[in-house]
């Protein structure tokens, strides 16, 4: 049984990204998988496509920041 993790359209790598992916994968392996009869040594594949998305001109300078 595959686990499919669908991330948002604006997912980018930042300081804690790898840590959070590890926590998520550990949760799937340690709790969700065994509760469904899936062994802990299941293969995992976490595709990252945040770097293949759109590249905004001027570093997104035209997007409001919410700060006045």
Biopython code that builds the backbone (N, CA, C, O; Angstrom):
import numpy as np
from Bio.PDB.StructureBuilder import StructureBuilder

atoms = [
    (1, "UNK", "N", (0.852, -1.178, 0.000)),
    (1, "UNK", "CA", (0.000, 0.000, 0.000)),
    (1, "UNK", "C", (0.896, 1.239, 0.000)),
    (1, "UNK", "O", (1.680, 1.427, 0.930)),
    (2, "UNK", "N", (0.796, 2.060, -0.995)),
    (2, "UNK", "CA", (1.610, 3.289, -1.008)),
    (2, "UNK", "C", (0.967, 4.389, -0.157)),
    (2, "UNK", "O", (-0.255, 4.484, -0.039)),
    (3, "UNK", "N", (1.823, 5.199, 0.418)),
    (3, "UNK", "CA", (1.373, 6.421, 1.068)),
    (3, "UNK", "C", (1.720, 7.553, 0.136)),
    (3, "UNK", "O", (2.873, 7.681, -0.277)),
    (4, "UNK", "N", (0.766, 8.363, -0.200)),
    (4, "UNK", "CA", (0.992, 9.486, -1.093)),
    (4, "UNK", "C", (0.875, 10.768, -0.280)),
    (4, "UNK", "O", (-0.169, 11.042, 0.313)),
    (5, "UNK", "N", (1.939, 11.544, -0.255)),
    (5, "UNK", "CA", (1.937, 12.819, 0.449)),
    (5, "UNK", "C", (1.858, 13.906, -0.606)),
    (5, "UNK", "O", (2.763, 14.058, -1.427)),
    (6, "UNK", "N", (0.787, 14.649, -0.579)),
    (6, "UNK", "CA", (0.601, 15.722, -1.547)),
    (6, "UNK", "C", (0.902, 17.036, -0.840)),
    (6, "UNK", "O", (0.250, 17.405, 0.137)),
    (7, "UNK", "N", (1.904, 17.728, -1.358)),
    (7, "UNK", "CA", (2.260, 18.999, -0.737)),
    (7, "UNK", "C", (1.680, 20.140, -1.544)),
    (7, "UNK", "O", (1.238, 19.963, -2.679)),
    (8, "UNK", "N", (1.691, 21.309, -0.939)),
    (8, "UNK", "CA", (1.137, 22.490, -1.597)),
    (8, "UNK", "C", (1.963, 22.941, -2.786)),
    (8, "UNK", "O", (3.010, 22.365, -3.079)),
    (9, "UNK", "N", (1.502, 23.946, -3.450)),
    (9, "UNK", "CA", (2.169, 24.429, -4.657)),
    (9, "UNK", "C", (3.342, 25.346, -4.349)),
    (9, "UNK", "O", (4.140, 25.648, -5.237)),
    (10, "UNK", "N", (3.458, 25.792, -3.110)),
    (10, "UNK", "CA", (4.535, 26.724, -2.772)),
    (10, "UNK", "C", (5.510, 26.098, -1.787)),
    (10, "UNK", "O", (6.042, 26.798, -0.925)),
    (11, "UNK", "N", (5.756, 24.801, -1.893)),
    (11, "UNK", "CA", (6.673, 24.122, -0.988)),
    (11, "UNK", "C", (8.106, 24.402, -1.417)),
    (11, "UNK", "O", (8.498, 24.107, -2.547)),
    (12, "UNK", "N", (8.866, 24.961, -0.522)),
    (12, "UNK", "CA", (10.278, 25.257, -0.781)),
    (12, "UNK", "C", (11.114, 24.718, 0.365)),
    (12, "UNK", "O", (10.641, 24.607, 1.496)),
    (13, "UNK", "N", (12.347, 24.387, 0.065)),
    (13, "UNK", "CA", (13.248, 23.927, 1.119)),
    (13, "UNK", "C", (13.700, 25.112, 1.948)),
    (13, "UNK", "O", (14.088, 26.151, 1.412)),
    (14, "UNK", "N", (13.648, 24.949, 3.232)),
    (14, "UNK", "CA", (14.080, 25.966, 4.185)),
    (14, "UNK", "C", (14.836, 25.240, 5.285)),
    (14, "UNK", "O", (15.049, 24.032, 5.189)),
    (15, "UNK", "N", (15.238, 25.940, 6.310)),
    (15, "UNK", "CA", (16.128, 25.386, 7.328)),
    (15, "UNK", "C", (15.624, 24.076, 7.930)),
    (15, "UNK", "O", (16.417, 23.152, 8.111)),
    (16, "UNK", "N", (14.360, 23.965, 8.238)),
    (16, "UNK", "CA", (13.835, 22.783, 8.929)),
    (16, "UNK", "C", (13.144, 21.785, 7.990)),
    (16, "UNK", "O", (12.514, 20.838, 8.462)),
    (17, "UNK", "N", (13.250, 21.980, 6.684)),
    (17, "UNK", "CA", (12.515, 21.129, 5.739)),
    (17, "UNK", "C", (12.862, 19.653, 5.906)),
    (17, "UNK", "O", (11.962, 18.825, 6.046)),
    (18, "UNK", "N", (14.147, 19.308, 5.893)),
    (18, "UNK", "CA", (14.573, 17.907, 5.987)),
    (18, "UNK", "C", (14.158, 17.299, 7.324)),
    (18, "UNK", "O", (13.799, 16.123, 7.380)),
    (19, "UNK", "N", (14.202, 18.079, 8.396)),
    (19, "UNK", "CA", (13.783, 17.586, 9.705)),
    (19, "UNK", "C", (12.301, 17.238, 9.682)),
    (19, "UNK", "O", (11.892, 16.186, 10.175)),
    (20, "UNK", "N", (11.501, 18.128, 9.106)),
    (20, "UNK", "CA", (10.057, 17.885, 9.044)),
    (20, "UNK", "C", (9.715, 16.684, 8.169)),
    (20, "UNK", "O", (8.796, 15.930, 8.490)),
    (21, "UNK", "N", (10.436, 16.497, 7.076)),
    (21, "UNK", "CA", (10.206, 15.325, 6.222)),
    (21, "UNK", "C", (10.554, 14.057, 6.998)),
    (21, "UNK", "O", (9.840, 13.059, 6.905)),
    (22, "UNK", "N", (11.648, 14.090, 7.764)),
    (22, "UNK", "CA", (12.033, 12.937, 8.577)),
    (22, "UNK", "C", (10.983, 12.604, 9.633)),
    (22, "UNK", "O", (10.691, 11.434, 9.882)),
    (23, "UNK", "N", (10.417, 13.640, 10.252)),
    (23, "UNK", "CA", (9.363, 13.422, 11.249)),
    (23, "UNK", "C", (8.146, 12.792, 10.598)),
    (23, "UNK", "O", (7.572, 11.839, 11.126)),
    (24, "UNK", "N", (7.756, 13.325, 9.454)),
    (24, "UNK", "CA", (6.594, 12.776, 8.744)),
    (24, "UNK", "C", (6.831, 11.324, 8.342)),
    (24, "UNK", "O", (5.966, 10.472, 8.547)),
    (25, "UNK", "N", (7.996, 11.039, 7.771)),
    (25, "UNK", "CA", (8.290, 9.677, 7.334)),
    (25, "UNK", "C", (8.356, 8.722, 8.521)),
    (25, "UNK", "O", (7.903, 7.581, 8.435)),
    (26, "UNK", "N", (8.932, 9.203, 9.644)),
    (26, "UNK", "CA", (8.985, 8.374, 10.842)),
    (26, "UNK", "C", (7.593, 8.053, 11.367)),
    (26, "UNK", "O", (7.330, 6.928, 11.792)),
    (27, "UNK", "N", (6.711, 9.029, 11.338)),
    (27, "UNK", "CA", (5.327, 8.814, 11.765)),
    (27, "UNK", "C", (4.651, 7.758, 10.898)),
    (27, "UNK", "O", (3.958, 6.876, 11.406)),
    (28, "UNK", "N", (4.858, 7.855, 9.584)),
    (28, "UNK", "CA", (4.253, 6.870, 8.687)),
    (28, "UNK", "C", (4.800, 5.475, 8.950)),
    (28, "UNK", "O", (4.042, 4.505, 8.979)),
    (29, "UNK", "N", (6.130, 5.365, 9.143)),
    (29, "UNK", "CA", (6.757, 4.060, 9.359)),
    (29, "UNK", "C", (6.456, 3.476, 10.730)),
    (29, "UNK", "O", (6.222, 2.273, 10.854)),
    (30, "UNK", "N", (6.460, 4.317, 11.760)),
    (30, "UNK", "CA", (6.342, 3.817, 13.132)),
    (30, "UNK", "C", (4.905, 3.632, 13.601)),
    (30, "UNK", "O", (4.643, 2.771, 14.442)),
    (31, "UNK", "N", (3.978, 4.409, 13.084)),
    (31, "UNK", "CA", (2.610, 4.362, 13.594)),
    (31, "UNK", "C", (1.575, 3.973, 12.538)),
    (31, "UNK", "O", (0.823, 3.015, 12.718)),
    (32, "UNK", "N", (1.545, 4.718, 11.448)),
    (32, "UNK", "CA", (0.495, 4.480, 10.456)),
    (32, "UNK", "C", (0.698, 3.137, 9.754)),
    (32, "UNK", "O", (-0.236, 2.341, 9.652)),
    (33, "UNK", "N", (1.907, 2.889, 9.275)),
    (33, "UNK", "CA", (2.180, 1.628, 8.578)),
    (33, "UNK", "C", (1.859, 0.396, 9.404)),
    (33, "UNK", "O", (1.089, -0.457, 8.963)),
    (34, "UNK", "N", (2.447, 0.285, 10.620)),
    (34, "UNK", "CA", (2.156, -0.896, 11.441)),
    (34, "UNK", "C", (0.672, -1.049, 11.790)),
    (34, "UNK", "O", (0.179, -2.170, 11.920)),
    (35, "UNK", "N", (-0.034, 0.062, 11.942)),
    (35, "UNK", "CA", (-1.465, -0.048, 12.251)),
    (35, "UNK", "C", (-2.248, -0.621, 11.075)),
    (35, "UNK", "O", (-3.361, -1.117, 11.245)),
    (36, "UNK", "N", (-1.658, -0.549, 9.880)),
    (36, "UNK", "CA", (-2.298, -1.089, 8.676)),
    (36, "UNK", "C", (-1.646, -2.397, 8.231)),
    (36, "UNK", "O", (-1.961, -2.910, 7.158)),
    (37, "UNK", "N", (-0.720, -2.951, 9.065)),
    (37, "UNK", "CA", (-0.075, -4.217, 8.730)),
    (37, "UNK", "C", (1.077, -4.077, 7.749)),
    (37, "UNK", "O", (1.462, -5.055, 7.108)),
    (38, "UNK", "N", (1.633, -2.879, 7.622)),
    (38, "UNK", "CA", (2.740, -2.636, 6.700)),
    (38, "UNK", "C", (4.038, -2.649, 7.497)),
    (38, "UNK", "O", (4.134, -1.952, 8.507)),
    (39, "UNK", "N", (5.047, -3.424, 7.072)),
    (39, "UNK", "CA", (6.295, -3.500, 7.835)),
    (39, "UNK", "C", (7.048, -2.166, 7.864)),
    (39, "UNK", "O", (6.915, -1.342, 6.959)),
    (40, "UNK", "N", (7.851, -1.971, 8.938)),
    (40, "UNK", "CA", (8.583, -0.723, 9.105)),
    (40, "UNK", "C", (9.662, -0.516, 8.054)),
    (40, "UNK", "O", (10.083, 0.617, 7.821)),
    (41, "UNK", "N", (10.115, -1.583, 7.420)),
    (41, "UNK", "CA", (11.189, -1.446, 6.436)),
    (41, "UNK", "C", (10.662, -1.153, 5.031)),
    (41, "UNK", "O", (11.339, -1.437, 4.043)),
    (42, "UNK", "N", (9.471, -0.592, 4.940)),
    (42, "UNK", "CA", (8.920, -0.253, 3.632)),
    (42, "UNK", "C", (9.790, 0.788, 2.934)),
    (42, "UNK", "O", (10.448, 1.607, 3.575)),
    (43, "UNK", "N", (9.775, 0.735, 1.658)),
    (43, "UNK", "CA", (10.529, 1.711, 0.888)),
    (43, "UNK", "C", (9.811, 3.053, 0.926)),
    (43, "UNK", "O", (8.581, 3.119, 0.920)),
    (44, "UNK", "N", (10.589, 4.102, 0.963)),
    (44, "UNK", "CA", (9.977, 5.422, 0.961)),
    (44, "UNK", "C", (10.536, 6.229, -0.203)),
    (44, "UNK", "O", (11.694, 6.080, -0.595)),
    (45, "UNK", "N", (9.705, 7.062, -0.724)),
    (45, "UNK", "CA", (10.108, 7.955, -1.799)),
    (45, "UNK", "C", (9.387, 9.266, -1.576)),
    (45, "UNK", "O", (8.160, 9.335, -1.651)),
    (46, "UNK", "N", (10.156, 10.303, -1.300)),
    (46, "UNK", "CA", (9.566, 11.609, -1.033)),
    (46, "UNK", "C", (10.008, 12.573, -2.133)),
    (46, "UNK", "O", (11.022, 13.257, -1.990)),
    (47, "UNK", "N", (9.265, 12.627, -3.209)),
    (47, "UNK", "CA", (9.667, 13.526, -4.288)),
    (47, "UNK", "C", (9.570, 14.983, -3.864)),
    (47, "UNK", "O", (8.629, 15.389, -3.182)),
    (48, "UNK", "N", (10.538, 15.742, -4.273)),
    (48, "UNK", "CA", (10.519, 17.179, -4.014)),
    (48, "UNK", "C", (10.534, 17.870, -5.359)),
    (48, "UNK", "O", (11.458, 17.686, -6.152)),
    (49, "UNK", "N", (9.513, 18.664, -5.616)),
    (49, "UNK", "CA", (9.455, 19.369, -6.893)),
    (49, "UNK", "C", (9.315, 20.867, -6.705)),
    (49, "UNK", "O", (8.998, 21.590, -7.649)),
    (50, "UNK", "N", (9.550, 21.332, -5.493)),
    (50, "UNK", "CA", (9.420, 22.751, -5.222)),
    (50, "UNK", "C", (10.399, 23.616, -5.992)),
    (50, "UNK", "O", (10.161, 24.807, -6.194)),
    (51, "UNK", "N", (11.502, 23.013, -6.424)),
    (51, "UNK", "CA", (12.489, 23.786, -7.176)),
    (51, "UNK", "C", (12.201, 23.819, -8.675)),
    (51, "UNK", "O", (12.904, 24.491, -9.429)),
    (52, "UNK", "N", (11.173, 23.098, -9.107)),
    (52, "UNK", "CA", (10.851, 23.080, -10.538)),
    (52, "UNK", "C", (9.651, 23.961, -10.865)),
    (52, "UNK", "O", (9.183, 23.998, -12.003)),
    (53, "UNK", "N", (9.164, 24.664, -9.858)),
    (53, "UNK", "CA", (7.999, 25.524, -10.062)),
    (53, "UNK", "C", (8.368, 26.828, -10.737)),
    (53, "UNK", "O", (9.476, 27.007, -11.243)),
    (54, "UNK", "N", (7.432, 27.704, -10.728)),
    (54, "UNK", "CA", (7.602, 29.004, -11.371)),
    (54, "UNK", "C", (8.696, 29.818, -10.672)),
    (54, "UNK", "O", (8.861, 29.743, -9.454)),
    (55, "UNK", "N", (9.417, 30.572, -11.442)),
    (55, "UNK", "CA", (10.420, 31.506, -10.926)),
    (55, "UNK", "C", (9.879, 32.914, -11.149)),
    (55, "UNK", "O", (9.730, 33.356, -12.288)),
    (56, "UNK", "N", (9.587, 33.611, -10.062)),
    (56, "UNK", "CA", (9.014, 34.935, -10.175)),
    (56, "UNK", "C", (10.074, 35.980, -10.502)),
    (56, "UNK", "O", (11.207, 35.901, -10.026)),
    (57, "UNK", "N", (9.702, 36.935, -11.300)),
    (57, "UNK", "CA", (10.601, 38.036, -11.636)),
    (57, "UNK", "C", (10.800, 38.922, -10.423)),
    (57, "UNK", "O", (9.907, 39.041, -9.585)),
    (58, "UNK", "N", (11.927, 39.524, -10.327)),
    (58, "UNK", "CA", (12.275, 40.466, -9.262)),
    (58, "UNK", "C", (12.116, 39.868, -7.871)),
    (58, "UNK", "O", (11.810, 40.587, -6.920)),
    (59, "UNK", "N", (12.323, 38.557, -7.743)),
    (59, "UNK", "CA", (12.293, 37.924, -6.436)),
    (59, "UNK", "C", (10.988, 38.098, -5.683)),
    (59, "UNK", "O", (11.000, 38.247, -4.462)),
    (60, "UNK", "N", (9.879, 38.083, -6.372)),
    (60, "UNK", "CA", (8.536, 38.243, -5.815)),
    (60, "UNK", "C", (8.343, 39.616, -5.167)),
    (60, "UNK", "O", (7.543, 39.752, -4.242)),
    (61, "UNK", "N", (9.045, 40.602, -5.627)),
    (61, "UNK", "CA", (8.960, 41.945, -5.034)),
    (61, "UNK", "C", (7.573, 42.565, -5.165)),
    (61, "UNK", "O", (7.232, 43.475, -4.410)),
    (62, "UNK", "N", (6.777, 42.089, -6.105)),
    (62, "UNK", "CA", (5.453, 42.669, -6.309)),
    (62, "UNK", "C", (4.371, 42.012, -5.448)),
    (62, "UNK", "O", (3.228, 42.469, -5.442)),
    (63, "UNK", "N", (4.718, 40.951, -4.727)),
    (63, "UNK", "CA", (3.737, 40.254, -3.899)),
    (63, "UNK", "C", (3.672, 40.968, -2.545)),
    (63, "UNK", "O", (4.707, 41.175, -1.911)),
    (64, "UNK", "N", (2.474, 41.347, -2.094)),
    (64, "UNK", "CA", (2.356, 42.027, -0.812)),
    (64, "UNK", "C", (2.868, 41.169, 0.346)),
    (64, "UNK", "O", (2.675, 39.954, 0.364)),
    (65, "UNK", "N", (3.516, 41.812, 1.299)),
    (65, "UNK", "CA", (4.058, 41.084, 2.454)),
    (65, "UNK", "C", (3.152, 41.178, 3.671)),
    (65, "UNK", "O", (3.347, 40.443, 4.639)),
    (66, "UNK", "N", (2.181, 42.051, 3.643)),
    (66, "UNK", "CA", (1.323, 42.242, 4.797)),
    (66, "UNK", "C", (1.858, 43.252, 5.789)),
    (66, "UNK", "O", (1.202, 43.579, 6.778)),
    (67, "UNK", "N", (3.061, 43.747, 5.514)),
    (67, "UNK", "CA", (3.676, 44.772, 6.374)),
    (67, "UNK", "C", (3.514, 46.109, 5.695)),
    (67, "UNK", "O", (3.821, 46.251, 4.512)),
    (68, "UNK", "N", (3.035, 47.088, 6.434)),
    (68, "UNK", "CA", (2.832, 48.406, 5.824)),
    (68, "UNK", "C", (3.998, 49.319, 6.077)),
    (68, "UNK", "O", (3.991, 50.467, 5.634)),
]
sb = StructureBuilder()
sb.init_structure("model")
sb.init_model(0)
sb.init_chain("A")
sb.init_seg("    ")
for serial, (resi, resn, name, xyz) in enumerate(atoms, 1):
    if name == "N":
        sb.init_residue(resn, " ", resi, " ")
    sb.init_atom(name, np.array(xyz, "f"), 0.0, 1.0, " ", f" {name:<3s}", serial, name[0])
structure = sb.get_structure()
